[in-house]
Amino acid sequence: MEDFNANGGKPGGYFANAPVLLLHALGAKSGQERTQPLMYLRDGDGPWYIFASFAGGPKNPDWFHNLLANPDAAISVGDGTTIERVPVKARVLEEGERATTYAEMARRFPQFAEYEQKTTRDTIPVVELTRQ
């Protein structure tokens, strides 16, 4: 997150050349704000899509449960010079649109195809974040 903030929302390292946002969501149990860096998919001015891949782990990540409990959240996105905090509403995609969106992310970033093959979950959820 320090790298994200220091580089106007364009971190290096593992996330170099990848679209990254910071998700600010309220904890489902604590009610405290939790911040998580995540890769995202976005075309034009449309919604942002995030993927509960947990690197192919056997369960959904905590941030996913937080959004289910509290769908009103915020994201920080940057263009390399400035970072904007955007209020968003989260919605879990239904299977048809989920499959199409996940396939596009896996096409652009092949590690997401690996996560899908690796997980023991039935599906990896995709969450749409729409500007409020």
C-alpha positions in Angstrom: 0.0 0.0 0.0 2.9 2.3 0.6 4.2 1.7 -2.9 0.7 2.4 -4.2 0.5 5.7 -2.4 4.1 6.7 -3.2 3.6 6.1 -7.0 0.2 7.7 -7.5 -1.7 4.4 -7.6 0.8 2.6 -9.9 2.8 0.2 -7.7 5.8 -1.8 -8.8 7.1 -5.2 -7.8 4.6 -8.0 -8.1 1.9 -5.5 -9.2 4.1 -3.7 -11.9 2.1 -3.1 -15.1 -1.1 -4.4 -13.4 -4.2 -2.4 -12.6 -4.4 -2.1 -8.8 -6.9 -0.4 -6.5 -7.2 -0.2 -2.8 -10.5 -1.5 -1.5 -11.7 0.2 1.7 -14.4 -1.9 3.2 -15.9 -2.2 6.7 -15.1 -5.4 8.5 -18.1 -7.7 8.8 -17.5 -8.3 12.5 -15.4 -5.4 13.6 -17.1 -2.5 11.7 -13.6 -1.1 11.3 -12.3 0.0 7.9 -10.0 -2.6 6.3 -7.9 -1.8 3.3 -6.7 -4.4 0.7 -4.8 -3.9 -2.5 -6.4 -5.8 -5.4 -6.0 -6.2 -9.1 -9.1 -5.1 -11.1 -10.6 -5.2 -14.5 -12.2 -2.1 -16.0 -13.1 -0.9 -19.5 -13.5 2.8 -20.1 -15.7 4.6 -17.5 -17.6 1.4 -16.5 -17.6 -0.3 -13.2 -14.5 -1.9 -11.6 -14.5 -5.7 -11.2 -12.5 -7.4 -8.5 -11.9 -11.1 -8.1 -12.1 -13.1 -4.8 -9.4 -15.5 -6.1 -7.3 -15.6 -2.8 -4.6 -16.9 -5.2 -6.6 -20.1 -5.7 -7.0 -20.8 -2.0 -9.7 -23.0 -0.7 -11.9 -20.2 0.8 -13.0 -16.7 -0.2 -10.9 -13.9 1.2 -12.0 -11.8 4.2 -12.6 -8.7 2.1 -15.3 -10.7 0.1 -17.2 -11.4 3.3 -16.8 -7.8 4.4 -18.5 -6.6 1.1 -21.3 -9.1 1.5 -22.0 -7.7 5.0 -21.4 -4.0 4.0 -21.7 -3.4 0.2 -21.2 0.3 0.6 -17.4 0.8 0.3 -14.8 2.9 -1.3 -11.8 2.4 -3.5 -8.6 4.4 -4.2 -7.5 4.4 -7.8 -4.6 6.3 -9.3 -3.2 7.4 -12.7 0.4 7.5 -11.7 0.3 11.0 -10.4 -2.9 11.4 -8.4 -5.0 9.1 -6.3 -8.8 9.4 -6.1 -11.0 7.9 -3.4 -14.3 6.8 -4.9 -17.4 5.7 -3.0 -18.7 2.4 -4.5 -21.5 -0.1 -4.2 -20.6 -3.8 -4.4 -22.6 -6.4 -6.2 -21.6 -10.1 -6.7 -22.1 -11.1 -10.3 -24.4 -13.9 -11.2 -22.9 -16.9 -13.0 -23.3 -15.9 -16.6 -21.8 -12.5 -16.3 -19.3 -13.8 -13.8 -17.9 -16.4 -16.2 -17.5 -13.8 -19.0 -15.8 -11.3 -16.7 -13.5 -13.8 -15.1 -12.5 -15.2 -18.5 -11.5 -11.7 -19.7 -9.4 -11.2 -16.6 -7.7 -14.6 -17.1 -7.1 -13.7 -20.7 -5.3 -10.4 -19.7 -3.6 -11.9 -16.6 -3.0 -15.7 -17.0 -2.4 -16.2 -13.3 -6.2 -15.8 -12.8 -6.7 -18.9 -15.0 -4.2 -20.7 -12.8 -6.1 -19.6 -9.6 -9.3 -21.0 -11.1 -7.7 -24.4 -11.8 -6.0 -24.5 -8.4 -9.0 -23.7 -6.2 -11.2 -26.4 -4.6 -14.1 -23.9 -4.5 -16.9 -24.3 -7.1 -16.3 -20.8 -8.4 -14.3 -17.7 -7.7 -16.7 -14.9 -7.1 -16.4 -11.7 -9.1 -17.6 -8.4 -7.5 -18.8 -5.4 -9.5 -18.0 -2.0 -7.9 -20.2 0.8 -9.2 -19.4 4.5 -8.4 -22.0 5.9 -6.1 
